[in-house]
Amino acid sequence: MSRTVTQPLREGFTTGTAATGAALAALILLRTGRAPQNVDVPLPPFMPAAGEDSFSGRCARDRRVLPVSHCAPGLARELLERPVPELESYLMSGQTPGPDENAALKAAHASIRKDGGDDPDATSGALITASVVLRDCPARPLPPDDQDFTHIEGGPGVGRVTMPGLPLPVGAAAINPAPREQLRFALGREAARLAALGAPCPPLTVIVSVPRGADIARHTFNPRLGIVDGISILGTQGTVRPYSHAAWRATIEQGLRVALATGCRTVCLSTGRRSEKLLMARYPDLAPQCFIQAADFAEFSLREAGSLPFERLVWGCFFGKLAKLAQGHAYTHARDADLDMAALAELCRKAGAACAPAVAACVTAAHALELLLADPAGADALAVVARLAAQTARNFAGRPVALHLFHTDGRELLAL
């Protein structure tokens, strides 16, 4: 008898880890004249520790060796075409060689291709580039562990924050705090290592850029969050765990914070893009920031939304998610939350639906819904299920939740 062997899912790495690896490769080229083929990247969080592998009293959670796609002298081409303000003095003085020049190096750049592993997102396959520039030494020399030793900026393809509610100020490059810390730790540690070998390093400016970043960002939540013109550089752990619940929950939390900070009084939660579009059509006067895709995280998203001072909470979904919510499921993914068809059929029977026995035999919620829509008492049965779902949502949120049930053809079947 043959047995199927399930292979473990492959972890990827974040845009923050890709940017850190690219910056390390560029720094190594600057200080040694050698373009590395691979780089050993420290992964956050960085914990207090002493010993040979520590830097500034901390050590990395883990490390990951990444292949370097490209490494060359000078600034990345996109920075020569669209320089950021931090580089204007270098470009005007002629101190910074272009990508094909071999003058004494003041700048170098490298790229690493982001790999999302077995849970790819819109940024998987994107080239994440870091240009590293040697700054003029200040009057007071900065040691590598000084917070000001590494200055970090975003270039073309990295988004800009335009709305409050994110962990970055308005106007900042969308490089989140953890990747900034990862960059400072990795580059400071490498600079200290090189200094110990007799090659002291002046302070650094790092500019992260992403060719095609603005195009890629259109397929992310960035426009909704008020992050414009590029992707975000992210990653609290440095790696991407396949189908990570933590990543989804962080996205929901971030969306709720932005909604609150931008003045949304109503927040509309949906289970996916299709139901979100239908909610948007139902509430055309609400700003896009008022709409949050909660996916299968019913309890988590409703609890988080209920804990914030929104005036109104709204939930929109299709029948399968509604029935699971009615049955009290906190998480509604099919892998973890089976729909109890017998229990659903019993509700239908009590509501007088003649199709109840057929509902009990259904394999999918979609089939059960079509039976109910054809039954004279089907509307009553749907109302019973919806009231139970609304009660579950209220229990999760700690206060009332308006509910909308949609058909996959776009009709609104019910609103409570």
C-alpha positions as CSV (number, residue, x, y, z in Angstrom):
1,M,0.0,0.0,0.0
2,S,1.5,3.3,-1.1
3,R,1.7,6.2,1.4
4,T,1.9,9.8,0.5
5,V,4.8,11.6,2.1
6,T,4.1,15.3,2.9
7,Q,7.1,17.5,2.3
8,P,7.6,20.3,4.8
9,L,6.8,23.7,3.5
10,R,9.8,25.8,2.5
11,E,10.5,29.0,4.5
12,G,11.3,32.2,2.5
13,F,12.8,35.4,3.7
14,T,11.5,39.0,4.1
15,T,12.1,42.1,2.1
16,G,14.0,43.4,5.2
17,T,16.3,40.4,5.1
18,A,16.8,40.9,1.4
19,A,17.7,44.6,1.9
20,T,20.1,43.7,4.7
21,G,21.8,41.1,2.6
22,A,22.2,43.5,-0.3
23,A,23.6,46.2,1.9
24,L,26.1,43.7,3.4
25,A,27.3,42.7,0.0
26,A,27.7,46.3,-1.1
27,L,29.7,47.1,2.1
28,I,32.0,44.1,1.6
29,L,32.7,45.2,-2.0
30,L,33.4,48.8,-0.7
31,R,35.9,47.7,1.9
32,T,37.6,44.7,0.4
33,G,37.2,45.2,-3.4
34,R,35.6,41.7,-3.6
35,A,32.0,41.2,-4.7
36,P,30.6,38.3,-2.6
37,Q,28.5,35.6,-4.2
38,N,26.7,34.9,-0.9
39,V,26.2,36.8,2.3
40,D,25.5,35.6,5.8
41,V,22.5,37.7,7.1
42,P,21.7,38.0,10.8
43,L,17.9,37.6,11.6
44,P,15.9,39.6,14.1
45,P,15.0,39.9,16.9
46,F,18.3,40.8,18.4
47,M,18.6,39.6,22.0
48,P,20.9,40.7,24.8
49,A,24.0,38.4,24.8
50,A,27.7,38.4,25.3
51,G,30.3,36.3,23.5
52,E,32.2,35.9,20.3
53,D,29.1,36.2,18.0
54,S,27.6,39.2,19.7
55,F,27.7,42.8,18.7
56,S,27.0,45.8,20.9
57,G,25.8,43.4,23.6
58,R,23.3,41.6,21.4
59,C,23.2,38.6,19.1
60,A,20.9,37.6,16.3
61,R,18.0,35.1,16.7
62,D,19.5,33.1,13.7
63,R,21.3,33.6,10.4
64,R,20.6,32.9,6.8
65,V,22.9,32.7,3.8
66,L,21.5,34.4,0.8
67,P,22.8,34.4,-2.8
68,V,23.7,37.8,-4.2
69,S,22.1,38.5,-7.6
70,H,24.2,41.5,-8.5
71,C,27.0,43.5,-6.9
72,A,29.0,46.4,-8.4
73,P,30.7,49.7,-7.7
74,G,28.7,52.9,-7.6
75,L,25.0,53.6,-7.0
76,A,22.1,51.5,-8.3
77,R,21.0,52.7,-11.8
78,E,17.6,53.8,-10.5
79,L,19.3,56.2,-8.0
80,L,21.3,57.8,-10.8
81,E,18.1,58.3,-12.7
82,R,16.1,59.5,-9.6
83,P,18.5,60.5,-6.9
84,V,17.2,60.9,-3.3
85,P,18.0,64.2,-1.5
86,E,20.7,62.5,0.7
87,L,22.8,61.9,-2.4
88,E,22.7,65.2,-4.1
89,S,25.9,66.5,-2.5
90,Y,27.8,63.4,-3.7
91,L,26.4,63.6,-7.2
92,M,27.1,67.3,-7.5
93,S,30.7,66.9,-6.2
94,G,31.4,64.0,-8.5
95,Q,32.5,61.9,-5.6
96,T,30.2,59.0,-6.3
97,P,31.1,56.8,-9.3
98,G,28.4,55.4,-11.5
99,P,27.7,51.7,-11.8
100,D,30.3,51.1,-14.5
101,E,33.1,53.2,-13.2
102,N,36.2,51.8,-11.3
103,A,37.3,54.9,-9.5
104,A,38.3,54.7,-5.8
105,L,35.1,53.5,-4.3
106,K,32.8,55.8,-2.3
107,A,29.7,53.8,-3.1
108,A,28.6,50.4,-4.1
109,H,25.3,48.6,-4.7
110,A,24.0,45.0,-4.6
111,S,20.7,43.2,-5.2
112,I,19.1,40.1,-3.8
113,R,16.0,38.5,-5.2
114,K,13.3,38.1,-2.5
115,D,12.1,34.6,-2.1
116,G,8.8,34.0,-0.3
117,G,9.3,30.3,0.0
118,D,6.1,28.2,-0.3
119,D,3.9,31.2,0.7
120,P,4.7,33.6,-2.1
121,D,3.2,37.1,-2.1
122,A,3.4,40.0,-4.6
123,T,7.0,40.8,-3.6
124,S,8.3,37.3,-4.2
125,G,10.9,37.4,-7.0
126,A,11.4,41.2,-6.7
127,L,15.0,42.5,-6.8
128,I,15.7,44.3,-3.5
129,T,18.7,46.7,-4.0
130,A,20.8,48.5,-1.5
131,S,23.3,51.3,-2.3
132,V,25.8,51.9,0.4
133,V,27.7,55.3,0.4
134,L,30.7,56.1,2.6
135,R,29.9,59.4,4.4
136,D,32.5,62.0,5.3
137,C,33.9,61.3,8.8
138,P,32.4,63.7,11.3
139,A,34.5,65.7,13.7
140,R,33.7,63.1,16.4
141,P,34.3,59.6,15.0
142,L,31.3,57.4,15.2
143,P,31.8,53.8,16.3
144,P,29.9,51.1,14.4
145,D,27.5,50.5,17.3
146,D,26.4,54.2,17.4
147,Q,22.8,54.7,16.3
148,D,23.9,57.4,13.8
149,F,26.6,55.3,12.2
150,T,24.2,53.9,9.6
151,H,21.7,56.3,8.0
152,I,18.8,54.5,6.2
153,E,16.7,56.0,3.4
154,G,14.3,54.7,0.8
155,G,14.9,55.2,-2.9
156,P,12.7,54.5,-6.0
157,G,10.3,51.6,-5.5
158,V,10.2,51.9,-1.7
159,G,6.9,53.5,-0.6
160,R,6.4,56.7,1.4
161,V,4.1,57.0,4.4
162,T,1.3,59.5,3.8
163,M,-1.2,58.6,6.6
164,P,-0.9,58.3,10.4
165,G,-1.4,55.0,12.2
166,L,1.7,53.2,11.0
167,P,4.8,52.6,13.1
168,L,6.6,55.2,11.0
169,P,6.0,59.0,10.8
170,V,4.3,60.5,7.8
171,G,6.8,61.3,5.1
172,A,9.2,58.5,6.1
173,A,10.3,55.7,3.7
174,A,8.3,52.6,4.3
175,I,11.1,50.6,5.9
176,N,9.7,49.3,9.1
177,P,11.4,49.5,12.5
178,A,12.6,45.9,12.6
179,P,14.3,45.9,9.2
180,R,15.9,49.2,10.1
181,E,17.3,47.6,13.3
182,Q,18.4,44.6,11.2
183,L,20.3,46.8,8.8
184,R,22.0,48.7,11.6
185,F,23.0,45.6,13.4
186,A,24.3,43.8,10.3
187,L,26.2,46.7,8.9
188,G,27.6,47.8,12.3
189,R,28.8,44.3,13.0
190,E,30.5,43.9,9.6
191,A,32.1,47.4,10.0
192,A,33.4,46.4,13.4
193,R,34.8,43.1,12.0
194,L,36.5,44.9,9.2
195,A,38.0,47.5,11.6
196,A,39.4,44.7,13.7
197,L,41.2,43.5,10.5
198,G,42.7,46.9,9.9
199,A,40.1,48.4,7.6
200,P,38.2,51.0,9.7
201,C,34.9,52.1,8.1
202,P,33.5,55.6,8.1
203,P,29.7,56.2,8.7
204,L,27.4,54.8,6.1
205,T,24.3,55.9,4.2
206,V,22.1,53.1,2.9
207,I,19.5,53.7,0.3
208,V,17.1,50.8,-0.4
209,S,15.5,50.7,-3.8
210,V,13.2,48.3,-5.6
211,P,13.1,48.2,-9.4
212,R,9.4,47.9,-10.4
213,G,8.5,48.5,-6.8
214,A,5.7,51.0,-7.7
215,D,4.1,48.4,-10.0
216,I,4.4,45.6,-7.4
217,A,2.8,47.8,-4.7
218,R,-0.4,48.0,-6.7
219,H,-0.9,44.3,-5.8
220,T,-0.4,44.9,-2.0
221,F,-2.4,46.6,0.7
222,N,0.0,49.6,0.6
223,P,-2.4,51.9,-1.4
224,R,-5.1,51.2,1.2
225,L,-2.7,52.0,4.1
226,G,-1.6,55.3,2.5
227,I,1.9,54.1,1.5
228,V,2.5,55.5,-2.0
229,D,4.9,54.9,-4.9
230,G,6.4,51.5,-3.8
231,I,6.4,48.5,-1.5
232,S,7.2,48.3,2.2
233,I,10.4,46.8,3.6
234,L,9.1,44.4,6.3
235,G,10.0,41.6,8.5
236,T,9.9,41.2,12.3
237,Q,11.5,37.8,12.2
238,G,13.5,38.0,9.0
239,T,11.9,34.9,7.5
240,V,8.6,34.1,5.9
241,R,6.8,31.2,7.4
242,P,4.4,29.6,4.9
243,Y,0.8,30.6,5.4
244,S,1.7,32.5,8.6
245,H,-1.2,33.4,10.9
246,A,1.1,36.0,12.5
247,A,1.5,37.9,9.2
248,W,-2.2,38.0,8.6
249,R,-3.0,39.2,12.1
250,A,-0.3,41.9,11.8
251,T,-1.9,43.1,8.6
252,I,-5.3,43.3,10.2
253,E,-4.0,45.2,13.2
254,Q,-2.2,47.6,11.0
255,G,-5.3,48.2,8.9
256,L,-7.4,48.9,12.0
257,R,-4.8,51.4,13.3
258,V,-4.7,53.3,10.0
259,A,-8.5,53.3,9.9
260,L,-8.7,54.8,13.4
261,A,-5.9,57.3,12.8
262,T,-7.4,58.6,9.6
263,G,-10.8,59.3,11.3
264,C,-12.9,56.3,10.2
265,R,-15.9,56.0,12.4
266,T,-17.2,52.8,10.8
267,V,-15.0,49.8,10.1
268,C,-16.1,47.1,7.6
269,L,-14.6,43.7,7.9
270,S,-14.8,41.1,5.2
271,T,-13.5,37.6,4.5
272,G,-11.9,38.4,1.2
273,R,-11.5,40.7,-1.8
274,R,-14.9,39.8,-3.4
275,S,-16.9,40.3,-0.2
276,E,-15.0,43.5,0.4
277,K,-15.9,44.9,-3.0
278,L,-19.6,44.2,-2.3
279,L,-19.3,46.0,1.1
280,M,-17.7,48.9,-0.7
281,A,-20.6,49.1,-3.1
282,R,-23.0,48.9,-0.1
283,Y,-21.1,51.8,1.7
284,P,-19.9,54.0,-1.1
285,D,-19.4,57.0,1.1
286,L,-16.8,55.4,3.3
287,A,-13.0,55.8,2.6
288,P,-11.0,52.8,1.5
289,Q,-9.2,52.8,4.8
290,C,-12.5,51.8,6.5
291,F,-12.4,48.4,4.8
292,I,-10.3,45.6,6.3
293,Q,-9.9,42.1,4.9
294,A,-10.1,39.8,8.0
295,A,-9.8,36.6,5.9
296,D,-10.6,33.6,8.2
297,F,-9.7,35.4,11.5
298,A,-13.2,36.1,12.7
299,E,-12.6,36.2,16.4
300,F,-9.3,38.0,16.2
301,S,-10.4,40.7,13.9
302,L,-13.7,41.3,15.6
303,R,-12.1,41.4,19.0
304,E,-9.4,43.9,17.9
305,A,-12.0,46.1,16.1
306,G,-14.3,45.9,19.2
307,S,-11.5,47.1,21.4
308,L,-11.0,50.3,19.4
309,P,-13.3,53.4,19.6
310,F,-15.1,52.9,16.3
311,E,-18.7,53.9,16.3
312,R,-19.9,51.0,14.1
313,L,-18.6,47.6,13.2
314,V,-19.8,45.8,10.0
315,W,-19.1,42.2,8.9
316,G,-19.7,41.1,5.3
317,C,-19.3,37.5,3.9
318,F,-20.7,34.7,1.8
319,F,-22.9,31.9,3.1
320,G,-20.1,29.4,4.0
321,K,-18.4,31.9,6.3
322,L,-21.7,33.0,7.7
323,A,-22.7,29.5,8.6
324,K,-19.4,28.8,10.3
325,L,-19.7,32.0,12.3
326,A,-23.2,30.9,13.3
327,Q,-21.7,27.7,14.6
328,G,-19.2,29.6,16.7
329,H,-16.0,29.1,14.8
330,A,-13.3,31.6,15.8
331,Y,-11.2,30.7,12.7
332,T,-13.1,29.8,9.5
333,H,-10.5,28.2,7.1
334,A,-11.8,24.9,5.6
335,R,-8.6,23.2,6.8
336,D,-9.4,23.9,10.5
337,A,-13.1,24.6,10.7
338,D,-15.5,22.0,9.2
339,L,-19.1,23.2,8.5
340,D,-21.5,20.9,10.4
341,M,-24.1,20.2,7.8
342,A,-26.3,18.2,10.1
343,A,-26.5,21.2,12.5
344,L,-27.2,23.5,9.6
345,A,-30.0,21.2,8.4
346,E,-31.5,21.2,11.8
347,L,-31.7,25.0,11.8
348,C,-33.4,24.8,8.4
349,R,-35.9,22.2,9.6
350,K,-36.9,24.3,12.6
351,A,-37.4,27.3,10.3
352,G,-39.8,25.1,8.2
353,A,-37.6,24.5,5.2
354,A,-38.6,21.4,3.4
355,C,-35.1,21.1,1.9
356,A,-33.6,20.4,5.3
357,P,-32.9,16.6,4.6
358,A,-31.1,17.6,1.3
359,V,-29.1,20.2,3.1
360,A,-27.8,17.6,5.5
361,A,-26.5,15.6,2.5
362,C,-24.8,18.6,0.9
363,V,-21.0,18.7,0.6
364,T,-20.7,22.4,0.2
365,A,-22.3,25.5,1.7
366,A,-22.9,26.8,-1.8
367,H,-25.1,23.8,-2.6
368,A,-27.0,24.2,0.6
369,L,-27.6,27.9,-0.2
370,E,-29.1,27.2,-3.6
371,L,-31.5,24.7,-2.0
372,L,-32.5,27.3,0.5
373,L,-33.0,30.0,-2.1
374,A,-35.4,27.7,-4.0
375,D,-37.4,26.8,-0.8
376,P,-40.4,28.9,0.2
377,A,-39.1,28.9,3.8
378,G,-35.5,29.4,2.8
379,A,-35.4,33.1,3.7
380,D,-36.6,32.3,7.2
381,A,-33.8,29.7,7.5
382,L,-31.2,32.2,6.3
383,A,-32.4,34.7,8.9
384,V,-32.1,32.2,11.7
385,V,-28.5,31.4,10.6
386,A,-27.7,35.1,10.3
387,R,-29.0,35.9,13.7
388,L,-26.8,33.2,15.3
389,A,-23.8,34.5,13.3
390,A,-24.6,38.1,14.5
391,Q,-24.7,36.9,18.1
392,T,-21.3,35.1,17.7
393,A,-19.9,38.3,16.1
394,R,-21.2,40.3,19.0
395,N,-19.6,37.9,21.5
396,F,-16.3,38.2,19.8
397,A,-16.4,42.0,19.5
398,G,-18.0,42.8,22.8
399,R,-20.7,44.9,21.1
400,P,-23.2,44.8,18.2
401,V,-22.0,44.1,14.7
402,A,-24.0,44.8,11.6
403,L,-24.0,41.9,9.2
404,H,-24.3,41.6,5.4
405,L,-24.8,38.2,3.6
406,F,-23.9,38.3,-0.1
407,H,-24.3,35.8,-2.9
408,T,-21.3,35.1,-5.1
409,D,-23.2,36.6,-8.0
410,G,-23.2,40.0,-6.2
411,R,-26.7,40.0,-4.7
412,E,-27.2,41.1,-1.1
413,L,-29.3,38.3,0.4
414,L,-29.7,39.7,3.9
415,A,-28.7,42.5,6.2
416,L,-29.0,42.7,10.0
